Amino acid sequence: MISYNKALRLLTLDNKRIGYAVYVNDAGYLETVYFGKHLASYADFSCIRDGKGYATPVYDAAAGEEYFYADGFKADVAPLEISPHGVWDKRGAPVIVRGANGSFETDLRFVSVRRIGGCHVPEGLPHVHGEGETADITLEDKQLGVRAHLYLTIFPGQDVIVKSFRIENKGKKAVRLVRAMSMQLGLPRSDYDLVHFCGRWAKERDYCCNRIHDGVQEVSSNLGRSSAEENPFVYLKAADATWDYGEVIGFNLIYSGNFRFRVLHGTYGGLHILYGMNDEDFEWTLAPGAAFETPQAVIAYSAAGVDAMSQAFHRFIRENLMTYAGNCDYKPVLFNSWEGCYFDFDTQLILSYIDDACKLGTELFVLDDGWFGARNSDRAGLGDWTVNREKIDLHRVMAHCRERGVKFGIWFEPEMVNYDSDLFRARPAFALGWGRKELTVGRHQFHLDFANGDAVEEIYRQMKAFLDEYPVDYIKWDYNRTVAEHVSAALPPERQGEVYHRLVLGYYSLLARLTSEYPHTMFEGCASGGGRFDLGTLCYCPQIWCSDESDPAQRIDIQFNTSLGYPLSCIGSHVNDSPVASYSAKAALALFGTYGYEMNPNKLTEGEMAELAAMAQVYRDYHRDVIEAGTLYHLRAPFAGNEMCMQCVSQDRRASLVLFMNKLKTPDKFRFLPLKGLDEKKRYRNTLDGAVHTGEYYANVGLNLSQLWMDEFSYRLIILTEEA
């Protein structure tokens, strides 16, 4: 898949699906000469690169003369893998090092390239795995004494390239990294739309599509987490691209902290893209002999529209990112206690919840916030991870779950501390920003200083003691505020630019340690809903709570948009008691996620219980093969009209689930819904009208959803199964 032609100085990555080619020019810079569909040959790359016409002149101080590079290198035009900084090229560099002399000039040039079987493993960071091949390109700035490794990884059967850098100080003096992004990409055209997903709490991942214009456009987060305000998943789509036609390039970052995606539409009409950790307030001291690893950036390429890009991410996340031991196993129907009782519960109430939850088909019961310390409201207790035995008999609750054949899970918020807690009273310097006259409070809590290894170790000690006594099947890992004062009492003044990144490293170190020691416990990510929905978390957690908003009015868009970049199997989705829609409508929507419940089950009628139990049976029958392991097609986008429709098809194409949902009330109209992904020659019976048609019929005529009237959030869940 990877080859280097030394004579041509051409590196190619090609897996017979996509191709990526890098030319080492006469100046020693890496030019990206091709990224797209597989090519039979890359030997004619010279006609692709812009090496004609006026080149950038340079002056050889030793020889005392001006000259041009023979291959016509243009310093501010050539699409590079890593631009220099502080010289002629001002488009932006992914790596900037401030040397011992104070200069920002960073000029990394080619030294060598070697092929590695497998994937690069960045120390302390979540990362990809699998049967890939990696090009390890060594670059050096001899004046700085800095060496960089650019890693490019390609996988068989995946339309994905993974990029990252390792920056090493080979000199005798300390230097400072002031930017350490993960990738640069140059594209020779600019007629794209930039799609990103903005939002806020309970309204995560709104679809935003903006035409690329001249100048700079940026999507970023500086909140200490990937954030509900902007998700790190973005994509460029050609102006004429549709769901199944045209070029689309998707980007995501295997990281849970601050990020920055920057695209420059330059003077010559191409695009210059930088992506990685946000360099706002970032500065990292590299001592002699030290190294810094950037998070891995994932790029998915499609020449067949948005859905092919989306499906490439889905496959890659499931097969080459997630590490949970039971990731391919059936995942149980979940009931969470939070919206049913919040903090107000005792043992008897929880036992009654378990009994009634079982009537809904529940297979995993989760006790949410309020079980520990002095936690009877959100004002106290965070940081004291010991069971409040006066409030709840957790051994009895877990025994009751076992008697009912139900697994048990529990809630934690490990990175936070209330000022009303034993931990804070004993170790106030564990609070991030401690020492200021005023300290910002979010939800009556401080952010723990996870840049301080002692704080991380204390939380690990408490969680391990709990897990050793209470062997739970599931942990919901919450994160209910953002970072404000990013000052660590554990670091000297000259190292405060490291705080944001060290907080993320502390999160990963604790999460990696616990998931390794308790591999059969499923960890679910959460951050006030979907505020940390990212690939870094997904590396350890097979699912993430998508949003605290479960009303279909918002959830249709949240769930649909999230699924553009992330597989349905990781999208935490529950049925609640919102009156906006029927229980069956909410359950149908939750099926296109992880499926669970969150309400007071004691208040459900027998009819409502039966309604939900029936949907749980659909989950058991079809979720594993069709939703989780199947292929997702986006048929109708809620951001483009009044209807939402998703279709999932099993890998063997023997079964399919289709969800069609109305938003606003609509009168009489024709509604024919062509389907995708079915075998044209096979015959399928559908549950809409019981009819049997071929896959070809469903693709060209479609399902007839014409109705006399459709009220708000009317829906149809249609199951198609192959006829013998």
N, C-alpha and C positions, 0 to 999 in steps of 0.2 A: 504493500500500500504506500510505502514511503521510499523514494529513491532520490539520490543526489548525483547529477551529472556534473562531474568536476570540470570537464572541458567547457561546458556551457555555463557553469556556475549556476545551475538551475535545480532547485529543490521542488519536488512534486509530492503531493499527498493525494491519492486517488483510490477509491474503494469500488470503482465501477458504477457508482451512483453519483457522487459529487467529486469535484476536483479543486485543488488549491495549489497554486504555483508561486514560488518566491525566487526571484533572481538576485544574486549578489553582484551589485554593480561595481564599476571600476573604483568608486570611492570607498567601497566596503559597506555601503548601506544595503538594506534588504528591501527590494521593491516587490510589492504584491502585483504580479502580472496577470493572475487569473483567479477567479473564484466563481464557480458555477457548476453546471452539469458536467458529468464525466466527459473527458475528451479522449479520443483514441491516441493522440500524440500531443505533446507539449513542445516539440522541437522548434516550432515556428513562433516562439514567444516574442521574438524581436519585432514582429509586425504588430504586436499588441501594445508593447510599452511605448511611451512617448519619448523616444530618444532622438528625435529629429529636430532640426532647427536650432535655435539659440540655446546653448547650454550655459550653466553657471561657471564663470571663470574663477580660478583659485590662484593664489600666489604661493609659490614655493620659496620660503624664506631662505633656506639653505642654498638653493640654486640662484636665487635672486631673479626669478622670472615668473611670468603669468602664463597659465595654460588651461586647457579644457580636458576633461576626462574623455577618453576616446569613444565611450559609448553614449556620449551626449547627455550625461546626467544633469537634470534640472532640479536644483535643491529645493525649490518651493512649489514644485509641480508633481514630482514623482510620487506615486502612492506607496508609502513606506510602511514597513512593519513596526518600526520604532524611529520616530523623528528625533534629531538632535535638538538640544535646547540652548538658547543663547548664541546661536550663529545665524546663518541666513534664513533658514526655515523657521517661520514664525507661526505656523499653523497649529502648533501645540504638540508637546511630547508626552508620552505616557509615564516616563520616568525622569525625574529631575533630582539631581544630587547637588547639594551645596558643599563645595570642597573645603579643605582646611584653610585655604586662602580667602574664603568668603564668596568666591565666584559661583554663579549658578550654571555656568557652562557645562553641559553634559553631552558628550559626543561618543556614543557607543557604536563601534564598528566591528564588522565580521572577523572572527578568528577561525572558527571551525564549526562543523556540524556532524552529528552522529545520530544513528537511529537506535531507539530504545524499544525493546519489546514490552508492551504494556503501557501503563500510564504513569506520569510523574505524580509523586505523593508529596504535596506541600506539608511541611511539618506544622502541626497544630491547627490545621484547617480541614474542614470537610472537603471531599474531593471525589472525582469520578473513579470508576474502577471498570474492569472488564478486559476483553481481548482486543485492546487497541494497539496502535503503534504510535510512538512519539518521536518527533524530531527535536533534538536538543541542540539548539543553535547558541554557540558561545559568542558573545560580543564583549568588547573591552574599550574602556577609555583609559589609555595609558597615562595621561596627564593626571587624572583623578586617582588612579590606582583602583578603579572599580571595574568589576566584571559582571556581566549580566547573562543569564541563560533565558532564552525565549523558548518556551515549550509549546509545540504544536502537535495535537493529538487527533488522530482519525480512527474510526471504528468500522469494522465490517458491518454492512447492513444498516448503518445509521447515516442520516443526512446531516451530520453534526461535526463541527470542528471545535476543539477546546484549546484555549490559549491561557498562558500565565507567564509571569517572570519570576526569576530568583535573582536578587541583587546581592553581590558579595563585595565586601571591602577587602581588597588584596593589598592595600597600602599600609603604611606605618602610622598613619594618623587617623583619628576619627573623622567621619564625614556625616552629613545629615541628609536623609531623604526628605524632600519637601513635597514630592509627588511620587506615588507608587501605584499606578493604575495597572490593569490586567491585560489590556489589549489596545491595539491600534489597527484600524482597517481603512484602506483607501479604496473608493469605488469610482469608476470612470464616468458615472452618470449621476444625475441628481433629480430625475423626474420620479420622485418617491413621495409617498405620504408617510409621516411619522405617527405611529399609533402608540399611545401610552395609556396608563390606567391610574387616574388620580382619584381622590376621595377624601374620606374622613371616617371617624368611628361610625359604624352602622350604615355606612354608605361607601364601602370600599370598592375600588376598581371600576370607576366609571370609564366608559370607553371614550377616548379623546383621539381624534384624527386630525392632524394638521399637515397641510402641504409644506414640503421642504421649500424654504425660501432662502435668499441670499443672506449671508451672515451666519450667526451661531444660534442653534436651538439646543436646549438642555432639559433633561429630566433628572431630578436628583432628590436625595433626602439628606438632611443634616440633623435628624432627630435622635440619633443614636441607634436606630433600628431601621430596617428596610421600609417600614411605615405603611399606614393606611393612606397617607397623603399621596404617595407615589409608590407604585410597585416596581421592582427592578426588571420585570419583564417588559420589553418594548419590541416593536418590529417595524421594519421599513417595508412598504409594499409599493410596487410599481403603480403608477397612476391609473393604469388600466386593469390592475389585478382584481380578481373576484375570489369567491370561495374556492374555486377549482381551476383558475387560470391565472397565469402571470407570475412574475418573480416576487418572492417575499423572503426577507431575511430577518430572522428572529434573534434576539439577544437576551441572555439572562446571566446572572452572576451568582456563583455559589458562595453567598455571603449574606449575613443577617444584620449588618450595620449600615453606616452611611455609604451611599453610592452616588455615582455621577455618570450619566450617559450624555456625551456632548458630540454634536454633529456640526461640522463647519461646511457650508456650501461656499467653496472658494472661488477665486477670480476666474479660474479656468473651467468652472462648471462641474467639477467632480465633488465628491464628498470625502471628508476627513473625519473619521470617527474615533473617539476615545471613550473607553469604558472601564470602570473599576471603582476602587475606593474613592470616596469624596476627599479631595485634598484640602478642604476647608479646615483650618486649625490642626492640620496634620504636620507633624515633623517627627522623624524617627532617627535616633542616633545609632549609627553603625560603627561600632568599635573595630579596630583592626582584626581581621579574621572572622567577623560576624557576617550573617546573611539575613536577608528579609525575603519572605515569600509573599507574593500577591495572591488573592483569591483567584480561582479559575473562572474564566468567562466562557460561556457556551454560546456558540453561533449555529443556528439551524438554517439550512438553505432549502428553498423550494422554488422550482420552476413551474409548479402546478397549483399555485394559489395559496390562500391563507390556511385552508384545512390541512394541506400536506405539511406545511410548516408546523402547525399545531400538533398534528399526529407525530411528527418527528420528535418534538419535545416530549410528548406523552411516552413514547417508546423508550426514549433515552432516560428519562427520569425513573421509569419503572425498572429498566434493565441495567443501567450504568451509574445510578446515583444512590438510590435507596439501599440501606444496609440492614434494616430490621429483619431479624431472623425469620419471622413469620409473615414476611411481606407477601408471599405468594399463597398464603393460607386464607381460608375463609375468615372474614372479620365479622364478629358478632354484632347483632342489633343492640344498640346502646341506649340506655336511659340515664339522663343526667338530672340530678335533683335541683339544680339552681333555680330555674324559673318557677318551680313548684313551691319552694319554701324559703329560698334565700338562706339567711342565717338562722331562721327561727325553726328549729327542729330538736327532737330528742330521739332516743333509741326506738321508742314505740312508733313514732311517726315514720321513721325511715323503714322499719320493718313492714309497715302497712304499704308504703310506697313500693317496696320490693314485690309484695304479693300482688298488688294491682298492676305493676309494670309487667309482671310475667304474663298477664292476660293479654298484653299487647304484642306478645312475641319477643319480649326483651331477653337478651342473652348475656348482657353485660350491664351491671348497675354501677353508676358512678356517683359517689358522694362528693359534692362540690365544696365550695368555700364554707368555713365555719366550724371545722372539726378539731381545731388545734388551739393551743395557748388560751389567751383571753379573747378569743375571736367570736364576739357576738354582733359585731358590726364591722365596717371596713376601717374603723379608727384604731384598732389595736390588734396585736398578735402576730403580724407578719415578722418572720425571723425566728419564731419560737415553734419549731416543728415537732412538738410533742402532743399526743392526743389529750384533749380535754375530757378526762374520764368522768367528770361530773355531768357532762353534757351528753356524751355518746359512749356506748359500750361497743367499741369497734370490733372486738373479737366476736361478740354475739352477732353483730351485723354480718360479718364475713361468714360465720357459721351458717346463718340463715340463708345466705346466698348459695352456699354449697348444698344445703338441703334442697333448695329449689332448682339446683342445676344451673345456677347463674354465676358468671364470673363477677369479680368485684374490682372497681377502680376508685381512684381518689385524686383530689385536686392539690396542687402545690403552686406557689409563686416564689421560686427560689431566689430571684435576683432583687427582691424588695424587702424593706424593713419598715415597720411602723415606728414612729417616735415613742408610742406607748407599747413597748415590748421589752422583754428582759434582755434580748440581744443588744438593742440600742442603748439601754441604760448601762450595760456592761462595756460595750465597745462602740461608743458614738463615732469614732473615727472610721468605722466601717461604712458610714454613710458617705456616698459620693458628694464632694463639695464641702465636707465638714471643715469648719474653721472660718467660714464666712460669717458676717454679722447676720445676714438674712439668707435663708436657704429655701428655694422653691419647693413647695409641697404639691404632689399630685395624688389625688384620692387618699389623702391623709398619710402618705407614705413617701419615703425616700428611696432612691435607687442605691442599692448596695454597690460598694466600690469593688467590682470584679476585676479591676486592674491590680488589686491587692490579693496576692495568693493566699494570705491568711484568711481573708473573708470567704473566698471560695472554699477553702479547706473546712472552715467551720460549718458552712451549709452542707457540704458533702458529708461531714461527720454526722450531722443531725439526720439527713435523709437516709444514710446507710443504716443508722440505728433503727429508724422507723421501718425500712424495708426488710431488715433482718427479722424484726418481730412480726410485721404484717406483710406477708408475701402477696402483694396485690398483683392483679393481672394487667393493670392499666394505670397510667399517670397522665393527668391533664396538666401541662406545664404552662402556666399563665404568665403574663408580663403586661401589667396594667398602667404603665406610665412611660413617658419618653425621658431622654436625658436632658437635663437643663445645665446645671453647673458642672462642666466636665473637668473637674480638678480632683486629683487623687492625693490624699495625705501620705500615701505610701511611695510617691515618686518625687524626686528632686525637681526644682523649678525648670531645669533644662530638659526634662523628660515629659512635661505636661502635654506636649503635642502627640504623645503616644496613647493618651487615655482612651479616646474613642475606640481605637483598634484593640487595645488591651481589654476593654470591657467585653468585646465580642469574643476574643480569645478565651477569656474567663468563662463565658457562657459555653463555648464549645468544649473546654476542658472538663467542666462539670458534667455536661450532657454526654460526652463521649465516655467518660469514666463510668457513669451510671448505666448507660445502655450496654456497655461491655460487661459489667459485672452482673447485670440482671437482663440477659439477652431475651428472655421470654416475657418480659414486661413490655407492653406496648406503650410508648410515649406519644402523646398527641400535643402538638404545638398549639399555642394560643397567645394572642396579645390584644386584649380588649376586643376579641373577635379576630379579625384578619390583619392586625397591624404588623405582624412579622411573618407574612406568607411568602416564603422564599426558599430557594434551593439549598441554602445552608442548613436550615432547619429540617428540610425534607430528607437530607442525608441521614439523619438520626431518627426522625419521626415520620412514620408512614402516612400520617394524616395531620392536617392543621384545621382548627376551627375557623371556618370561612368568614363568619361575621356574627355579631351579636343580634343582627336583624334577621328574623326568620319570616317576617311578613312577605308574602309573594309580591307585594307592591314594589319592594326594593330587591328582594331575594332573587327574582327572575334575572335581573340585570347582573347582580353581584355574582351569581353562580355561573351564568352563561359566560360572562367576561373572564372570570377566573379560569374557566375551562379552556380558554384560547391558548393559555400557556402552561397549564398544569392538568394532569390527569384527574378524571372524576374520582378515582379511588382515593385521592388524598384530600378531597374537599369535604371537610366536616359539615354536615347538614342535618338539621333536626326539625321535627314537627313540634310546633308549640301551640298554645291555645289562643293565638291571635284570631279575632273575629272577622278578619278581612276576607278569609276564604274558608271553605270547608276543610275538615280534617283530611279527607281523601285527596283534595287538591294539593294541600301542603305536603302530604305524604308522597304523592307522585313526584313532586319537585325534589323532595329529600332523597328519593330513590336514585336520582342522578347526582349522587354524592355518596357519603359513607352510610347514611341512613341511621336515624336515632330519634329519640323523643326528649322533650324538655317542658314539662308542665306538671300540675298536680294530678296524679292519676286517680286519686280518691274522688275527684269531681267528675270523672267521665261517666257517661251513661253506658249501658250495656251495648247499645247500638253503636256508639262511638268507638268503644273498645273493639267490637267486632270489625268495624270499618278499618281500624288501624292494624288489627291482627291480620286481616286479609292482605293488606299491603306488605306487611312483614313477610308473609309467605311468598309474595312475588319476589321480594329481596332474596330470600333463601333460594328460590328456584333459579333466578337469573343473574343475580348481581356478580357472582364470581366470574362467570364466563362471558357475560355480555357487557356489563358496565365496567368492571374492574380490568379485565384482560382484553376487552373488545376494542374496536375502532370507533371513535367518536366523529360524527359529522354534524356540522352546524347548519341547519336547514333554514331557519328564520331567526334573524337577530333582533332582540327586543329594542336595541338602540336605533334600529332602522325602520321600525314600524310598530304596529299594535300587537304583533304575534311573536311568540318565542317557540322555536322547535329545535329539539336535539334528537339525534338518532344514534344508537349504539348497535354495532353488529359484532357478533362473536367471531373469533378468528377462523373458525371452520365454516362460517357463514350459514350456519344452520338455524340461528335464532337472532332476533333483533327486537329492541325496545325503542319505541318512538313516543316522545312526550311533546304534545302540542298544547300551548296555553295562551289564552286570550288575556289581554291586559284591560283595556277599557271595553265597555259594552258595545257590541256591534250588531247591526240589523242583518237582514237576509243578504247573502252573497254567496257566489261560488267560491269554494275552497278546495282546490286539488293540490295535493302535496306529493310531488315526486320524491322518491326515496333514493338512497345511495348505498353502495357497498354490498348489495345482495348479489348472489350468483344468478346471472341472467337466465340460466337454463333450469334452475331449481324452481319448484312450486312451493308457495308459502301460504298458509292460512293465517288470516289476521283476525284479531278479536274486536275490530271495529264493527264489521258486519258479518263476520264468519265466512267470508268469501275466500276462495283459493285462486291465486294468480301466480304467474311466473315472475321471477326477478326482473325480467325485461319489462313486463307490464308495469310493475311498481316504479321502475325507473322512468318510464316514459308517460304513463297516465297518472300513476300515483294513487294515494288514498283519497277517497272522496269525503272530505270533511265539510261539505256544504251543509249548513244548518240554517233553520229559519231564524234563529236568534241565538246569540252567545252573550251571556252576562259577564260581568267582571270576573276574571280568573276562572272562567270556564276552562275545562281541560279535557283532553283525551289522552289516556295512556294506552297505547296500542302494542300488543305483543304479536310478533310474526314468528311462526315456527315452520320448519320445513315439513312438507308432507312426504310420506314414504312413496 
